Amino acid sequence: MSVDLGEYDIAIIGLGVAGSNLAALLQSHLKVIAIDKKDAQGHCNDEYFHKPCGGLLSEGGQKAFAKQGLNLPHTILVKEQIFAINTIDWHYPYASYIQKAYINMERHRFDLWLKSLIPPHIHTFHKAYFKRIEQTSSGDYGIYFTQSVDSQNTSYHCRARFVVGADGAKSHIRRWLYPQLKTPSLVCIQEWFKESNPPMLSCIFDKELTPSYSWSMSKDEYFIFGGAYPHQQCQRAFTLQKQRLQSLGFVFGQPLKREACLVLQPTRWRDFVRGKNGVFLIGEAAGFVNASTLEGISGAMNSSRILSEILNTLQVNATSANPTSLHRTYAKRTRLLVCKTLFRAYVRYPFMFVPFLRRFILRFGILRVRCGLKNKHII
Ligand SMILES: Cc1cc2nc3c(=O)[nH]c(=O)nc-3n(C[C@H](O)[C@H](O)[C@H](O)COP(=O)(O)OP(=O)(O)OC[C@H]3O[C@@H](n4cnc5c(N)ncnc54)[C@H](O)[C@@H]3O)c2cc1C
């Protein structure tokens, strides 16, 4: 049996960066339901969803926070704030630490902090798994989900005038809305180890194993290694890459935790889909992630802030709103964000993502703040 929750103006599916920020910004005259599969408080080792993410806040992400007047609490930062990334090309004997002004956060704590900003007027369901969506004859949407509390599963459904898909790279809503759209994606695999290396950030290129890159980072007492790999043989590529890096001096040990997820590779204008017919997409579900660097926190913050400004103009009775004009405004106001995301994927980091430029820069020490390898060993 399914519990009927009644009618809402807006249903938000997914409370990651984009969904939580939207929920925090929607005004109280709107009746909003929000569901997310993570636990409300959560712990580093709970069994609910944890986003495998670098948790590095770029300058673009910092600017998105500044725009909203949001300050990061120190509790989400990790001990190591590191200002240079050891850039390594497996097929080349040179490596350089290159300066980057990232803020190093613990991503799960960051997600939970963002969730904590959601005001009480948003009807929030945690540990709730979205199942399906259907359009009703009146043009509203039926939303179906289950929530698990103390090992008890309860099914719910509700109706909503507008739906926001904020459910990340593997978005159900994106696939339901655009079944024909095939945006390429990679599989990210990440393992956590007890820290046995000097604290560092690194970015590793190995064209045999991945068209993207892999990374290592220090977070409190942990050392994290991960990479983005083609779907086929992703596990094999991850294992092989660990072996190769051990020969450069990386120390792994026994993995304490393993995480995996998809990351989209939006490299064409049509990969950025922002919704239709009263269903909106924000964050990575809309394609706002940099296909080269995999950075997406800024796109998630910016797209959700823009959508909140549009939805907040809805009157108390949202049934009278014209979805077409809302979609037009959202598409127009996110056009620059699409341009920036595409531009940055191709242009902003050419020294890292174009092999011959990267090698040239590593070889001649351009941008180098210090050497990253000595006698084929990381330093
Ligand atoms: C390996 C990796 C490393 C990254 N590193 C960085 C980085 O260092 N810096 C950076 O800026 N970006 C990074 N990114 C990108 C960044 O993590 C994403 O772009 C960002 O999290 C997108 O936010 P979002 O809210 O759109 O999606 P998400 O953060 O993925 O949130 C989606 C939410 O939807 C919920 N959800 C999904 N399906 C369901 C369902 N069926 N029912 C209920 N809830 C559901 C999930 O619980 C989740 O909370 C990285 C991405 C990956 C994959």
The ligand as an ORCA input file, in Angstrom:
! r2SCAN-3c Opt
* xyz 0 1
  C      34.734     11.088     -8.916
  C      34.238     12.483     -8.989
  C      34.993     13.502     -8.464
  C      34.515     14.813     -8.495
  N      35.255     15.796     -7.927
  C      34.805     17.069     -7.935
  C      35.535     18.084     -7.314
  O      36.578     17.856     -6.697
  N      35.056     19.358     -7.378
  C      33.883     19.648     -8.022
  O      33.508     20.825     -8.095
  N      33.146     18.678     -8.585
  C      33.568     17.388     -8.556
  N      32.822     16.402     -9.115
  C      31.528     16.729     -9.698
  C      30.494     16.921     -8.596
  O      30.579     15.891     -7.651
  C      29.100     16.911     -9.203
  O      29.079     17.680    -10.387
  C      28.098     17.483     -8.227
  O      28.020     16.653     -7.103
  C      26.751     17.556     -8.905
  O      25.810     17.899     -7.952
  P      24.318     17.431     -8.162
  O      23.577     17.941     -7.015
  O      23.885     17.774     -9.530
  O      24.389     15.836     -8.131
  P      24.819     14.885     -6.919
  O      25.737     15.585     -6.007
  O      25.270     13.621     -7.558
  O      23.485     14.651     -6.130
  C      22.480     13.817     -6.622
  C      21.595     13.492     -5.444
  O      20.487     12.759     -5.942
  C      20.198     11.727     -5.042
  N      19.567     10.671     -5.807
  C      20.005     10.092     -6.947
  N      19.154      9.148     -7.355
  C      18.149      9.143     -6.448
  C      16.967      8.379     -6.298
  N      16.609      7.428     -7.170
  N      16.173      8.624     -5.230
  C      16.505      9.575     -4.325
  N      17.598     10.328     -4.403
  C      18.407     10.104     -5.456
  C      21.514     11.302     -4.420
  O      21.339     10.822     -3.109
  C      22.297     12.613     -4.408
  O      22.216     13.231     -3.146
  C      33.275     15.086     -9.096
  C      32.502     14.055     -9.637
  C      32.971     12.767     -9.572
  C      32.122     11.660    -10.121
*
